[in-house]
Amino acid sequence: MKKLTFPLKNKSVLLTLRAGELLTLDGIIYTARDMAHYKMIESLKKGEKLPIELTNNAIYYCGPTPPKDDKLFGSAGPTTSARMDEAFIFLAKYGLSVTIGKGNRSKDVIKSCQENQAVYLITFGGAGAYLAKRIINQKLIAFPELGTEAIYELEVKDFPVIVAIDTDGNNIF
């Protein structure tokens, strides 16, 4: 099983991934959902710097539960990705090349993955407590007013994913 470490040293590794392939992730990934995406898009349209670097990083569409006593999320399961389709297409033009969530994506997202050498990874819905155990550390990065929809930096170890859409546009759905 392949392991990807984020941030990626070289985006070209994404070209080697194939739809249906099982992977594990290590390193730093970022959470972001609907409202955080819209705030990032607004910032880019205004010419402002984003709170995170999109290139060589991954955004996890995650709706975490509030932290437990150990300061880590109690549950960190994936959110339905289709809600972020329009935002992904916009952000891919600015370097976003890896997203993680659950469920199928639109034909426009598949086309964007091909055009921008991006991949869509899925992880296991209903397994948020298990996935939270793969988080070693977390910290709030931006938009605290959004609560659980804020952008968090997660340090992950052996975080399980499946390549759902590869850079050639192959789709397991």
OpenMM code with the backbone's topology and positions (N, CA, C; nanometers):
from openmm import Vec3, app, unit

residues = "MET LYS LYS LEU THR PHE PRO LEU LYS ASN LYS SER VAL LEU LEU THR LEU ARG ALA GLY GLU LEU LEU THR LEU ASP GLY ILE ILE TYR THR ALA ARG ASP MET ALA HIS TYR LYS MET ILE GLU SER LEU LYS LYS GLY GLU LYS LEU PRO ILE GLU LEU THR ASN ASN ALA ILE TYR TYR CYS GLY PRO THR PRO PRO LYS ASP ASP LYS LEU PHE GLY SER ALA GLY PRO THR THR SER ALA ARG MET ASP GLU ALA PHE ILE PHE LEU ALA LYS TYR GLY LEU SER VAL THR ILE GLY LYS GLY ASN ARG SER LYS ASP VAL ILE LYS SER CYS GLN GLU ASN GLN ALA VAL TYR LEU ILE THR PHE GLY GLY ALA GLY ALA TYR LEU ALA LYS ARG ILE ILE ASN GLN LYS LEU ILE ALA PHE PRO GLU LEU GLY THR GLU ALA ILE TYR GLU LEU GLU VAL LYS ASP PHE PRO VAL ILE VAL ALA ILE ASP THR ASP GLY ASN ASN ILE PHE".split()
positions = [
    Vec3(0.0850, -0.1173, 0.0000),
    Vec3(0.0000, 0.0000, 0.0000),
    Vec3(0.0897, 0.1238, 0.0000),
    Vec3(0.0578, 0.2189, -0.0873),
    Vec3(0.1348, 0.3430, -0.0952),
    Vec3(0.1022, 0.4337, 0.0220),
    Vec3(0.2014, 0.5145, 0.0559),
    Vec3(0.1845, 0.6158, 0.1594),
    Vec3(0.2192, 0.7505, 0.0961),
    Vec3(0.1328, 0.8490, 0.1169),
    Vec3(0.1617, 0.9858, 0.0756),
    Vec3(0.1898, 1.0676, 0.2006),
    Vec3(0.2896, 1.1532, 0.1926),
    Vec3(0.3229, 1.2411, 0.3029),
    Vec3(0.3000, 1.3853, 0.2576),
    Vec3(0.2250, 1.4586, 0.3421),
    Vec3(0.1920, 1.5981, 0.3113),
    Vec3(0.2639, 1.6920, 0.4063),
    Vec3(0.3048, 1.8093, 0.3536),
    Vec3(0.2859, 1.8516, 0.2165),
    Vec3(0.3696, 1.7662, 0.1212),
    Vec3(0.3187, 1.7526, -0.0002),
    Vec3(0.3901, 1.6753, -0.1015),
    Vec3(0.5203, 1.7456, -0.1361),
    Vec3(0.6244, 1.6680, -0.1590),
    Vec3(0.7507, 1.7263, -0.2044),
    Vec3(0.7427, 1.7584, -0.3531),
    Vec3(0.6655, 1.6750, -0.4240),
    Vec3(0.6531, 1.6908, -0.5684),
    Vec3(0.5137, 1.6449, -0.6104),
    Vec3(0.4391, 1.7332, -0.6696),
    Vec3(0.3027, 1.7036, -0.7112),
    Vec3(0.2962, 1.5899, -0.8145),
    Vec3(0.4069, 1.5632, -0.8831),
    Vec3(0.4062, 1.4604, -0.9878),
    Vec3(0.3723, 1.3219, -0.9331),
    Vec3(0.3872, 1.2999, -0.8015),
    Vec3(0.3494, 1.1715, -0.7428),
    Vec3(0.2007, 1.1424, -0.7668),
    Vec3(0.1202, 1.2466, -0.7810),
    Vec3(-0.0234, 1.2276, -0.8045),
    Vec3(-0.0498, 1.1582, -0.9377),
    Vec3(0.0408, 1.1751, -1.0336),
    Vec3(0.0259, 1.1119, -1.1656),
    Vec3(0.0375, 0.9602, -1.1585),
    Vec3(0.0967, 0.9086, -1.0511),
    Vec3(0.1162, 0.7635, -1.0371),
    Vec3(-0.0024, 0.6945, -0.9711),
    Vec3(-0.0955, 0.7723, -0.9149),
    Vec3(-0.2089, 0.7147, -0.8429),
    Vec3(-0.3179, 0.6701, -0.9397),
    Vec3(-0.3857, 0.5615, -0.9059),
    Vec3(-0.4917, 0.5078, -0.9908),
    Vec3(-0.6206, 0.4924, -0.9114),
    Vec3(-0.7314, 0.5217, -0.9766),
    Vec3(-0.8634, 0.5067, -0.9143),
    Vec3(-0.8769, 0.3658, -0.8577),
    Vec3(-0.9235, 0.3573, -0.7342),
    Vec3(-0.9405, 0.2299, -0.6651),
    Vec3(-0.8238, 0.1908, -0.5772),
    Vec3(-0.7133, 0.2606, -0.5886),
    Vec3(-0.5934, 0.2286, -0.5110),
    Vec3(-0.6109, 0.2714, -0.3652),
    Vec3(-0.5667, 0.1844, -0.2734),
    Vec3(-0.5694, 0.2142, -0.1298),
    Vec3(-0.4400, 0.2846, -0.0912),
    Vec3(-0.4516, 0.3887, -0.0080),
    Vec3(-0.3354, 0.4652, 0.0373),
    Vec3(-0.3469, 0.4931, 0.1860),
    Vec3(-0.2362, 0.5309, 0.2456),
    Vec3(-0.2402, 0.5923, 0.3781),
    Vec3(-0.1699, 0.7268, 0.3674),
    Vec3(-0.2150, 0.8208, 0.4513),
    Vec3(-0.1595, 0.9551, 0.4519),
    Vec3(-0.0894, 0.9819, 0.5833),
    Vec3(0.0235, 1.0504, 0.5750),
    Vec3(0.0973, 1.0995, 0.6901),
    Vec3(0.1213, 1.2482, 0.6700),
    Vec3(0.1463, 1.3187, 0.7781),
    Vec3(0.1838, 1.4589, 0.7676),
    Vec3(0.0693, 1.5532, 0.7988),
    Vec3(0.0720, 1.6686, 0.7335),
    Vec3(-0.0230, 1.7759, 0.7596),
    Vec3(-0.1276, 1.7839, 0.6491),
    Vec3(-0.2555, 1.7786, 0.6882),
    Vec3(-0.3663, 1.8056, 0.5976),
    Vec3(-0.4545, 1.9113, 0.6647),
    Vec3(-0.5419, 1.9721, 0.5876),
    Vec3(-0.6263, 2.0793, 0.6398),
    Vec3(-0.7734, 2.0454, 0.6246),
    Vec3(-0.8533, 2.0823, 0.7234),
    Vec3(-0.9980, 2.0664, 0.7117),
    Vec3(-1.0556, 2.1948, 0.6537),
    Vec3(-1.1588, 2.1805, 0.5757),
    Vec3(-1.2344, 2.2968, 0.5260),
    Vec3(-1.3655, 2.2444, 0.4702),
    Vec3(-1.4720, 2.3178, 0.5017),
    Vec3(-1.6035, 2.2843, 0.4489),
    Vec3(-1.6599, 2.4042, 0.3746),
    Vec3(-1.7869, 2.4011, 0.3484),
    Vec3(-1.8546, 2.5001, 0.2641),
    Vec3(-1.8132, 2.6444, 0.2927),
    Vec3(-1.8387, 2.6895, 0.4140),
    Vec3(-1.8166, 2.8311, 0.4464),
    Vec3(-1.6688, 2.8698, 0.4366),
    Vec3(-1.5793, 2.7845, 0.4784),
    Vec3(-1.4363, 2.8148, 0.4676),
    Vec3(-1.3951, 2.8259, 0.3208),
    Vec3(-1.4520, 2.7408, 0.2359),
    Vec3(-1.4221, 2.7497, 0.0927),
    Vec3(-1.4676, 2.8836, 0.0362),
    Vec3(-1.5882, 2.9246, 0.0722),
    Vec3(-1.6383, 3.0518, 0.0205),
    Vec3(-1.5543, 3.1689, 0.0694),
    Vec3(-1.5063, 3.1623, 0.1922),
    Vec3(-1.4193, 3.2680, 0.2437),
    Vec3(-1.2856, 3.2695, 0.1686),
    Vec3(-1.2307, 3.1525, 0.1368),
    Vec3(-1.1059, 3.1475, 0.0607),
    Vec3(-1.1263, 3.2037, -0.0800),
    Vec3(-1.2384, 3.1686, -0.1419),
    Vec3(-1.2669, 3.2199, -0.2764),
    Vec3(-1.2798, 3.3709, -0.2741),
    Vec3(-1.3507, 3.4254, -0.1748),
    Vec3(-1.3627, 3.5710, -0.1602),
    Vec3(-1.2251, 3.6351, -0.1473),
    Vec3(-1.1391, 3.5754, -0.0659),
    Vec3(-1.0038, 3.6289, -0.0468),
    Vec3(-0.9262, 3.6308, -0.1782),
    Vec3(-0.9327, 3.5223, -0.2540),
    Vec3(-0.8610, 3.5167, -0.3808),
    Vec3(-0.9139, 3.6200, -0.4791),
    Vec3(-1.0439, 3.6370, -0.4829),
    Vec3(-1.1032, 3.7363, -0.5735),
    Vec3(-1.0600, 3.8782, -0.5372),
    Vec3(-1.0309, 3.9019, -0.4093),
    Vec3(-0.9838, 4.0330, -0.3634),
    Vec3(-0.8317, 4.0464, -0.3739),
    Vec3(-0.7644, 3.9396, -0.4176),
    Vec3(-0.6192, 3.9425, -0.4289),
    Vec3(-0.5470, 3.9234, -0.2970),
    Vec3(-0.6195, 3.8727, -0.1966),
    Vec3(-0.5606, 3.8521, -0.0639),
    Vec3(-0.4923, 3.7157, -0.0549),
    Vec3(-0.4001, 3.7056, 0.0390),
    Vec3(-0.3297, 3.5798, 0.0650),
    Vec3(-0.4217, 3.4860, 0.1436),
    Vec3(-0.4169, 3.3580, 0.1094),
    Vec3(-0.4974, 3.2584, 0.1812),
    Vec3(-0.4306, 3.2197, 0.3128),
    Vec3(-0.5091, 3.1710, 0.4085),
    Vec3(-0.4508, 3.1286, 0.5368),
    Vec3(-0.3716, 2.9978, 0.5262),
    Vec3(-0.3899, 2.9258, 0.4161),
    Vec3(-0.3140, 2.8024, 0.3919),
    Vec3(-0.2638, 2.8031, 0.2486),
    Vec3(-0.1558, 2.7332, 0.2264),
    Vec3(-0.1029, 2.7143, 0.0918),
    Vec3(-0.1797, 2.5990, 0.0278),
    Vec3(-0.2327, 2.6195, -0.0917),
    Vec3(-0.3092, 2.5137, -0.1583),
    Vec3(-0.2186, 2.4126, -0.2283),
    Vec3(-0.1121, 2.4616, -0.2902),
    Vec3(-0.0235, 2.3753, -0.3679),
    Vec3(0.0465, 2.2756, -0.2758),
    Vec3(0.0447, 2.1503, -0.3158),
    Vec3(0.1109, 2.0389, -0.2463),
    Vec3(0.0472, 2.0017, -0.1128),
    Vec3(-0.0697, 2.0555, -0.0849),
    Vec3(-0.1412, 2.0222, 0.0377),
    Vec3(-0.2745, 1.9561, 0.0054),
    Vec3(-0.3392, 1.9021, 0.1074),
    Vec3(-0.4680, 1.8356, 0.0910),
    Vec3(-0.5715, 1.9021, 0.1798),
    Vec3(-0.6922, 1.9148, 0.1262),
    Vec3(-0.8049, 1.9627, 0.2055),
    Vec3(-0.8980, 1.8455, 0.2307),
    Vec3(-0.9270, 1.8250, 0.3572),
    Vec3(-1.0171, 1.7196, 0.4026),
    Vec3(-1.1523, 1.7835, 0.4319),
    Vec3(-1.2542, 1.7419, 0.3582),
    Vec3(-1.3900, 1.7892, 0.3815),
    Vec3(-1.4418, 1.7164, 0.5053),
    Vec3(-1.4258, 1.7796, 0.6181),
    Vec3(-1.4492, 1.7129, 0.7451),
    Vec3(-1.5376, 1.7986, 0.8344),
    Vec3(-1.6300, 1.7324, 0.9003),
    Vec3(-1.7133, 1.7985, 0.9991),
    Vec3(-1.6810, 1.7440, 1.1364),
    Vec3(-1.5709, 1.7895, 1.1970),
    Vec3(-1.5290, 1.7320, 1.3251),
    Vec3(-1.6222, 1.7693, 1.4394),
    Vec3(-1.6238, 1.6844, 1.5389),
    Vec3(-1.6941, 1.7168, 1.6626),
    Vec3(-1.5991, 1.7959, 1.7519),
    Vec3(-1.6520, 1.8658, 1.8510),
    Vec3(-1.5637, 1.9438, 1.9393),
    Vec3(-1.4558, 1.8557, 2.0040),
    Vec3(-1.3413, 1.9182, 2.0349),
    Vec3(-1.2323, 1.8427, 2.0968),
    Vec3(-1.2712, 1.7818, 2.2310),
    Vec3(-1.2077, 1.6681, 2.2611),
    Vec3(-1.2241, 1.5999, 2.3900),
    Vec3(-1.1209, 1.6548, 2.4883),
    Vec3(-1.1102, 1.5910, 2.6027),
    Vec3(-1.0146, 1.6342, 2.7049),
    Vec3(-0.8707, 1.6332, 2.6538),
    Vec3(-0.8394, 1.5436, 2.5601),
    Vec3(-0.7029, 1.5370, 2.5081),
    Vec3(-0.6772, 1.6427, 2.4007),
    Vec3(-0.7752, 1.7307, 2.3780),
    Vec3(-0.7662, 1.8416, 2.2831),
    Vec3(-0.7753, 1.7972, 2.1369),
    Vec3(-0.8089, 1.6700, 2.1128),
    Vec3(-0.8262, 1.6205, 1.9768),
    Vec3(-0.9742, 1.5947, 1.9518),
    Vec3(-1.0144, 1.6061, 1.8259),
    Vec3(-1.1544, 1.5848, 1.7912),
    Vec3(-1.2031, 1.4487, 1.8384),
    Vec3(-1.3271, 1.4441, 1.8827),
    Vec3(-1.3871, 1.3174, 1.9214),
    Vec3(-1.4187, 1.2326, 1.7997),
    Vec3(-1.4613, 1.2976, 1.6941),
    Vec3(-1.4923, 1.2311, 1.5683),
    Vec3(-1.4501, 1.3236, 1.4553),
    Vec3(-1.3978, 1.2671, 1.3485),
    Vec3(-1.3494, 1.3479, 1.2361),
    Vec3(-1.3798, 1.2774, 1.1047),
    Vec3(-1.5083, 1.2548, 1.0824),
    Vec3(-1.5499, 1.1852, 0.9614),
    Vec3(-1.5632, 1.2770, 0.8423),
    Vec3(-1.5655, 1.2187, 0.7228),
    Vec3(-1.5755, 1.2979, 0.6007),
    Vec3(-1.7157, 1.3538, 0.5782),
    Vec3(-1.7194, 1.4681, 0.5132),
    Vec3(-1.8435, 1.5330, 0.4727),
    Vec3(-1.8678, 1.5029, 0.3250),
    Vec3(-1.9927, 1.5030, 0.2842),
    Vec3(-2.0272, 1.4808, 0.1438),
    Vec3(-1.9583, 1.5852, 0.0567),
    Vec3(-1.8780, 1.5390, -0.0359),
    Vec3(-1.7909, 1.6254, -0.1145),
    Vec3(-1.8627, 1.7055, -0.2215),
    Vec3(-1.9719, 1.6551, -0.2739),
    Vec3(-2.0408, 1.7223, -0.3846),
    Vec3(-2.0778, 1.8661, -0.3501),
    Vec3(-2.0959, 1.8947, -0.2215),
    Vec3(-2.1295, 2.0315, -0.1808),
    Vec3(-2.0166, 2.1289, -0.2117),
    Vec3(-1.8945, 2.0795, -0.2255),
    Vec3(-1.7790, 2.1649, -0.2513),
    Vec3(-1.7340, 2.1595, -0.3974),
    Vec3(-1.8137, 2.0997, -0.4861),
    Vec3(-1.7718, 2.0840, -0.6261),
    Vec3(-1.7365, 2.2162, -0.6924),
    Vec3(-1.8244, 2.3127, -0.6841),
    Vec3(-1.8013, 2.4429, -0.7470),
    Vec3(-1.6766, 2.5096, -0.6897),
    Vec3(-1.6608, 2.5031, -0.5585),
    Vec3(-1.5443, 2.5625, -0.4928),
    Vec3(-1.4160, 2.4913, -0.5349),
    Vec3(-1.4206, 2.3584, -0.5463),
    Vec3(-1.3009, 2.2850, -0.5885),
    Vec3(-1.2558, 2.3307, -0.7257),
    Vec3(-1.3489, 2.3427, -0.8190),
    Vec3(-1.3142, 2.3823, -0.9555),
    Vec3(-1.2437, 2.5178, -0.9547),
    Vec3(-1.2918, 2.6109, -0.8740),
    Vec3(-1.2286, 2.7423, -0.8622),
    Vec3(-1.0902, 2.7306, -0.7983),
    Vec3(-1.0808, 2.6622, -0.6860),
    Vec3(-0.9546, 2.6545, -0.6104),
    Vec3(-0.8482, 2.5710, -0.6809),
    Vec3(-0.8890, 2.4753, -0.7640),
    Vec3(-0.7920, 2.3944, -0.8383),
    Vec3(-0.7082, 2.4826, -0.9305),
    Vec3(-0.7659, 2.5894, -0.9784),
    Vec3(-0.6921, 2.6830, -1.0653),
    Vec3(-0.5841, 2.7569, -0.9873),
    Vec3(-0.5941, 2.7535, -0.8538),
    Vec3(-0.4960, 2.8184, -0.7667),
    Vec3(-0.4041, 2.7168, -0.6983),
    Vec3(-0.4067, 2.5924, -0.7440),
    Vec3(-0.3116, 2.4937, -0.6947),
    Vec3(-0.3671, 2.3797, -0.6122),
    Vec3(-0.4942, 2.3861, -0.5711),
    Vec3(-0.5499, 2.2752, -0.4927),
    Vec3(-0.5536, 2.1497, -0.5785),
    Vec3(-0.4855, 2.0447, -0.5328),
    Vec3(-0.4773, 1.9239, -0.6157),
    Vec3(-0.5142, 1.7958, -0.5423),
    Vec3(-0.5422, 1.8045, -0.4123),
    Vec3(-0.5828, 1.6855, -0.3377),
    Vec3(-0.6970, 1.7237, -0.2441),
    Vec3(-0.8098, 1.6548, -0.2600),
    Vec3(-0.9214, 1.6716, -0.1676),
    Vec3(-0.9612, 1.5339, -0.1162),
    Vec3(-1.0171, 1.5339, 0.0040),
    Vec3(-1.0561, 1.4094, 0.0705),
    Vec3(-1.1979, 1.4277, 0.1226),
    Vec3(-1.2841, 1.3307, 0.0963),
    Vec3(-1.4210, 1.3394, 0.1453),
    Vec3(-1.4919, 1.2075, 0.1288),
    Vec3(-1.6220, 1.2172, 0.0983),
    Vec3(-1.6995, 1.0962, 0.0695),
    Vec3(-1.7993, 1.1278, -0.0407),
    Vec3(-1.8342, 1.0253, -0.1161),
    Vec3(-1.9356, 1.0393, -0.2199),
    Vec3(-1.8795, 1.0793, -0.3548),
    Vec3(-1.9665, 1.0690, -0.4546),
    Vec3(-1.9310, 1.0978, -0.5929),
    Vec3(-1.9163, 1.2477, -0.6159),
    Vec3(-1.8459, 1.2837, -0.7229),
    Vec3(-1.8264, 1.4229, -0.7640),
    Vec3(-1.8866, 1.4423, -0.9030),
    Vec3(-1.9035, 1.5660, -0.9406),
    Vec3(-1.9641, 1.5990, -1.0698),
    Vec3(-1.8679, 1.5731, -1.1855),
    Vec3(-1.9244, 1.5715, -1.3059),
    Vec3(-1.8415, 1.5570, -1.4265),
    Vec3(-1.7446, 1.6738, -1.4394),
    Vec3(-1.7867, 1.7914, -1.3949),
    Vec3(-1.6980, 1.9081, -1.4005),
    Vec3(-1.5777, 1.8923, -1.3076),
    Vec3(-1.5962, 1.8284, -1.1942),
    Vec3(-1.4839, 1.8021, -1.1034),
    Vec3(-1.3884, 1.7020, -1.1681),
    Vec3(-1.4427, 1.5992, -1.2295),
    Vec3(-1.3577, 1.5006, -1.2977),
    Vec3(-1.2734, 1.5699, -1.4042),
    Vec3(-1.3363, 1.6559, -1.4827),
    Vec3(-1.2650, 1.7309, -1.5870),
    Vec3(-1.1573, 1.8198, -1.5237),
    Vec3(-1.1905, 1.8856, -1.4128),
    Vec3(-1.0945, 1.9708, -1.3442),
    Vec3(-0.9764, 1.8902, -1.2909),
    Vec3(-1.0026, 1.7692, -1.2415),
    Vec3(-0.8929, 1.6825, -1.1951),
    Vec3(-0.7974, 1.6526, -1.3108),
    Vec3(-0.8528, 1.6263, -1.4278),
    Vec3(-0.7681, 1.5997, -1.5446),
    Vec3(-0.6882, 1.7244, -1.5832),
    Vec3(-0.7552, 1.8382, -1.5922),
    Vec3(-0.6908, 1.9619, -1.6374),
    Vec3(-0.5860, 2.0123, -1.5397),
    Vec3(-0.6054, 1.9870, -1.4104),
    Vec3(-0.5169, 2.0415, -1.3073),
    Vec3(-0.4295, 1.9371, -1.2390),
    Vec3(-0.4258, 1.8161, -1.2937),
    Vec3(-0.3489, 1.7049, -1.2356),
    Vec3(-0.3803, 1.6896, -1.0874),
    Vec3(-0.5106, 1.6813, -1.0589),
    Vec3(-0.5593, 1.6698, -0.9215),
    Vec3(-0.6203, 1.5321, -0.8985),
    Vec3(-0.6313, 1.4945, -0.7709),
    Vec3(-0.6964, 1.3685, -0.7343),
    Vec3(-0.7994, 1.3952, -0.6251),
    Vec3(-0.8983, 1.3088, -0.6237),
    Vec3(-0.9998, 1.3100, -0.5189),
    Vec3(-0.9886, 1.1785, -0.4446),
    Vec3(-0.9684, 1.1873, -0.3151),
    Vec3(-0.9564, 1.0706, -0.2285),
    Vec3(-1.0814, 1.0600, -0.1432),
    Vec3(-1.1228, 0.9384, -0.1143),
    Vec3(-1.2354, 0.9193, -0.0235),
    Vec3(-1.1883, 0.8424, 0.0986),
    Vec3(-1.2609, 0.8645, 0.2060),
    Vec3(-1.2387, 0.7864, 0.3261),
    Vec3(-1.3737, 0.7409, 0.3771),
    Vec3(-1.3767, 0.6767, 0.4892),
    Vec3(-1.4911, 0.5979, 0.5300),
    Vec3(-1.5928, 0.6761, 0.6118),
    Vec3(-1.7100, 0.7005, 0.5521),
    Vec3(-1.8194, 0.7628, 0.6236),
    Vec3(-1.8659, 0.6701, 0.7346),
    Vec3(-1.9068, 0.7258, 0.8459),
    Vec3(-1.9520, 0.6450, 0.9587),
    Vec3(-1.8382, 0.5944, 1.0457),
    Vec3(-1.7152, 0.6324, 1.0104),
    Vec3(-1.5986, 0.5862, 1.0875),
    Vec3(-1.5228, 0.7049, 1.1467),
    Vec3(-1.5936, 0.8119, 1.1787),
    Vec3(-1.5299, 0.9337, 1.2281),
    Vec3(-1.4487, 0.9150, 1.3545),
    Vec3(-1.4954, 0.8312, 1.4463),
    Vec3(-1.4205, 0.8077, 1.5700),
    Vec3(-1.2902, 0.7337, 1.5394),
    Vec3(-1.2958, 0.6364, 1.4485),
    Vec3(-1.1754, 0.5642, 1.4062),
    Vec3(-1.0772, 0.6596, 1.3383),
    Vec3(-1.1279, 0.7422, 1.2467),
    Vec3(-1.0413, 0.8351, 1.1745),
    Vec3(-0.9784, 0.9372, 1.2693),
    Vec3(-1.0523, 0.9797, 1.3702),
    Vec3(-0.9979, 1.0753, 1.4679),
    Vec3(-0.8768, 1.0173, 1.5400),
    Vec3(-0.8715, 0.8866, 1.5542),
    Vec3(-0.7564, 0.8225, 1.6197),
    Vec3(-0.6310, 0.8289, 1.5329),
    Vec3(-0.6462, 0.8662, 1.4067),
    Vec3(-0.5332, 0.8820, 1.3144),
    Vec3(-0.4790, 1.0251, 1.3176),
    Vec3(-0.5424, 1.1109, 1.3992),
    Vec3(-0.4977, 1.2493, 1.4144),
    Vec3(-0.4057, 1.2567, 1.5360),
    Vec3(-0.2833, 1.2991, 1.5132),
    Vec3(-0.1832, 1.3090, 1.6191),
    Vec3(-0.1906, 1.4455, 1.6875),
    Vec3(-0.2186, 1.5482, 1.6072),
    Vec3(-0.2219, 1.6843, 1.6592),
    Vec3(-0.3145, 1.7669, 1.5714),
    Vec3(-0.3676, 1.8725, 1.6269),
    Vec3(-0.4536, 1.9620, 1.5490),
    Vec3(-0.4422, 2.1014, 1.6042),
    Vec3(-0.4630, 2.1995, 1.5140),
    Vec3(-0.4682, 2.3379, 1.5608),
    Vec3(-0.5538, 2.4202, 1.4662),
    Vec3(-0.6203, 2.5153, 1.5238),
    Vec3(-0.7041, 2.6072, 1.4486),
    Vec3(-0.6146, 2.6988, 1.3665),
    Vec3(-0.6466, 2.7135, 1.2378),
    Vec3(-0.5662, 2.7963, 1.1485),
    Vec3(-0.6381, 2.9247, 1.1089),
    Vec3(-0.7684, 2.9143, 1.0745),
    Vec3(-0.8383, 3.0327, 1.0239),
    Vec3(-0.9889, 3.0201, 1.0434),
    Vec3(-1.0536, 3.1339, 1.0475),
    Vec3(-1.1987, 3.1463, 1.0536),
    Vec3(-1.2602, 3.0818, 1.1781),
    Vec3(-1.2125, 3.1171, 1.2964),
    Vec3(-1.2657, 3.0569, 1.4190),
    Vec3(-1.4154, 3.0816, 1.4373),
    Vec3(-1.4654, 3.1896, 1.3776),
    Vec3(-1.6075, 3.2204, 1.3883),
    Vec3(-1.6959, 3.1137, 1.3225),
    Vec3(-1.6358, 3.0278, 1.2409),
    Vec3(-1.7111, 2.9213, 1.1740),
    Vec3(-1.7243, 2.7951, 1.2589),
    Vec3(-1.6663, 2.7947, 1.3771),
    Vec3(-1.6764, 2.6766, 1.4640),
    Vec3(-1.6136, 2.5545, 1.3991),
    Vec3(-1.6896, 2.4456, 1.3894),
    Vec3(-1.6334, 2.3232, 1.3313),
    Vec3(-1.6090, 2.3357, 1.1812),
    Vec3(-1.6598, 2.4433, 1.1182),
    Vec3(-1.6318, 2.4652, 0.9760),
    Vec3(-1.5072, 2.5502, 0.9546),
    Vec3(-1.4384, 2.5864, 1.0625),
    Vec3(-1.3136, 2.6618, 1.0515),
    Vec3(-1.2086, 2.5746, 0.9829),
    Vec3(-1.0988, 2.6362, 0.9454),
    Vec3(-0.9873, 2.5596, 0.8885),
    Vec3(-0.8967, 2.5157, 1.0035),
    Vec3(-0.8770, 2.3851, 1.0106),
    Vec3(-0.7869, 2.3259, 1.1098),
    Vec3(-0.6717, 2.2575, 1.0374),
    Vec3(-0.5559, 2.2633, 1.0978),
    Vec3(-0.4415, 2.1863, 1.0521),
    Vec3(-0.4412, 2.0567, 1.1315),
    Vec3(-0.4390, 1.9455, 1.0613),
    Vec3(-0.4345, 1.8147, 1.1262),
    Vec3(-0.3032, 1.7467, 1.0925),
    Vec3(-0.2363, 1.6953, 1.1934),
    Vec3(-0.1224, 1.6077, 1.1693),
    Vec3(-0.1764, 1.4660, 1.1780),
    Vec3(-0.1620, 1.3907, 1.0686),
    Vec3(-0.2187, 1.2559, 1.0623),
    Vec3(-0.1094, 1.1514, 1.0452),
    Vec3(-0.1428, 1.0309, 1.0881),
    Vec3(-0.0520, 0.9166, 1.0746),
    Vec3(-0.1348, 0.7961, 1.0322),
    Vec3(-0.0965, 0.7343, 0.9223),
    Vec3(-0.1649, 0.6151, 0.8695),
    Vec3(-0.3149, 0.6400, 0.8496),
    Vec3(-0.3482, 0.7544, 0.7923),
    Vec3(-0.4871, 0.7918, 0.7664),
    Vec3(-0.5314, 0.7217, 0.6377),
    Vec3(-0.6329, 0.6327, 0.6444),
    Vec3(-0.6694, 0.5498, 0.5286),
    Vec3(-0.7592, 0.6228, 0.4281),
    Vec3(-0.7234, 0.6104, 0.3000),
    Vec3(-0.8027, 0.6684, 0.1918),
    Vec3(-0.8005, 0.5758, 0.0705),
    Vec3(-0.8913, 0.6027, -0.0214),
    Vec3(-0.8984, 0.5330, -0.1503),
    Vec3(-0.8978, 0.6398, -0.2588),
    Vec3(-0.8222, 0.6182, -0.3648),
    Vec3(-0.8241, 0.7101, -0.4779),
    Vec3(-0.9578, 0.6907, -0.5494),
    Vec3(-1.0416, 0.7938, -0.5474),
    Vec3(-1.1729, 0.7854, -0.6127),
    Vec3(-1.1672, 0.8393, -0.7557),
    Vec3(-1.0950, 0.9502, -0.7747),
    Vec3(-1.0755, 1.0073, -0.9086),
    Vec3(-0.9265, 1.0331, -0.9241),
    Vec3(-0.8694, 0.9803, -1.0319),
    Vec3(-0.7264, 1.0019, -1.0553),
    Vec3(-0.7053, 1.1132, -1.1571),
    Vec3(-0.5791, 1.1445, -1.1839),
    Vec3(-0.5441, 1.2556, -1.2728),
    Vec3(-0.5860, 1.2321, -1.4171),
    Vec3(-0.6139, 1.1079, -1.4522),
    Vec3(-0.6636, 1.0758, -1.5873),
    Vec3(-0.8152, 1.0843, -1.5967),
    Vec3(-0.8812, 1.1114, -1.4841),
    Vec3(-1.0273, 1.1215, -1.4845),
    Vec3(-1.0987, 0.9904, -1.4587),
    Vec3(-1.0236, 0.8853, -1.4276),
    Vec3(-1.0881, 0.7589, -1.3923),
    Vec3(-1.1570, 0.7768, -1.2581),
    Vec3(-1.2775, 0.7192, -1.2453),
    Vec3(-1.3635, 0.7430, -1.1300),
    Vec3(-1.4206, 0.6114, -1.0821),
    Vec3(-1.4028, 0.5787, -0.9549),
    Vec3(-1.4548, 0.4513, -0.9043),
    Vec3(-1.6074, 0.4488, -0.8955),
    Vec3(-1.6689, 0.5664, -0.9027),
    Vec3(-1.8144, 0.5694, -0.8964),
    Vec3(-1.8741, 0.5458, -1.0333),
] * unit.nanometer
topology = app.Topology()
chain = topology.addChain("A")
for resn in residues:
    res = topology.addResidue(resn, chain)
    for name in ("N", "CA", "C"):
        topology.addAtom(name, app.Element.getBySymbol(name[0]), res)
